């Protein structure tokens, strides 16, 4: 191995370029979360902190279960048909909010299933 990193050339569609241009424009002045919420840019896209932390705990538990089962990320990637890098980002909390089908695929790949329940509101 020569230690050089090879960057793949990304082929962007016209729609991809336009979407990226709009995002760059939106964030060029580095708006705060409050400014983004006030402008409506984050409406419907935010998750309450409690739910976010519960999702992070679930992902941590999935990682522990994977490790306890002696499975590597490559094993889970093969079993779930998910990209190894995506799985790593999920486990490390760098992939945003995962969808329920994504969580279910991950759990199934390590021999588990996701269970949902209703709890009384803590308010």
N, C-alpha and C positions, 0 to 999 in steps of 0.2 A: 504494500500500500504506500502510495507516495504522499499522502497527507493533504492533497489538494482537494478542495471542495468543488463539486461540479454543480452549477446552477442550471436547472432546466429552464428552457425558454418557455414562457407562458404565452399561450395564444389567447388573447382577449377578443371577445366579440364586441361589436359596437355598443350593445346594451351594457356589457361589463364595463367598458370604458366610461360610458355616461354615468353609470351608478357610482363608480369610483370618483369621478369628477365631482358629483354632488356631495359625496361624503367628505372629500377634501375641502370643498367650499364651506360645508356646514361647520367643520372643526378648525378652520384656518385661524380663527380668533380664540381658540381654546375655551369654549363656553363651559361654565360650571354645570353640575347636574341640575341645580335649581333653574338655570337659564334654559336648559334643554327641556325640562318638564314644563316650564312656563310657555315655551314656544310650541308645545304639543308634540315635539319630536320623540319623546319617550312614552307618550300615552299608550297604554296597553302593552308595553314592552318591559315594564318593571315587575319585579317579584318582591313580595314582602321579605324583609331580612330573615324572619323566623323560618319561612319556607326555604329560602336560599340556604340557610345553615343546615336545615334538615336534609336537603339534597346533597350538600357537601359531605354530611355524615354518612349518608347512604353510599355515596361514591367511595368514601374511605373504607366502609365495611365491605364493599364489593372487592376492592383491592386486597384487603386482608384475606377475604375468602379465596381469592385467586391464588395468593401466595401460599395459603394453608393447603390448597389443593395441589400445590407444586406445579402450577401452570405459569408459563411465561406469557408476556404480552403477545408474542408471535403465535402461541397456541390459541389464545383467545381470539386473536385476529383471524386465524384460519377457521375456527369454529363458528365465529359470528359473522364472517364476511365483512368485517369492519377494518378500516385501516389501522395499523399498529400505532401510528402517530396520533390518530384521533383518540384511541383508547388511552394512550399515555396522557394526553391533554385532559381527558375526562377524569382520570384518576388523580391528577394533580390540580384540578379545579381551574383549568385554563381554557375550558371549552364553552363557557357560558352556561346556559340552562339546557340540560339535555332533555330530549323528548322522552315520553313514556315508552314508545317502541324501542328507542335506543337503549334505555335502561333494561328493558325486558330482554333484548338480544344479548346484552352483556351478561346478565344474570343467567340466562339459559346456557350460555357458552361455558359457564363454570358450574353448571349443575344446580342452579337455584332458580327461584322465581320471585318476582316482585309481588308483595302483598300490600293492599291498600286498606285503610280503615278510616272511620270517622271518629273524631275526638271532640269533646266539648271545647268550646272557645275558651281561651285562658283569660279573657277580659273580665 
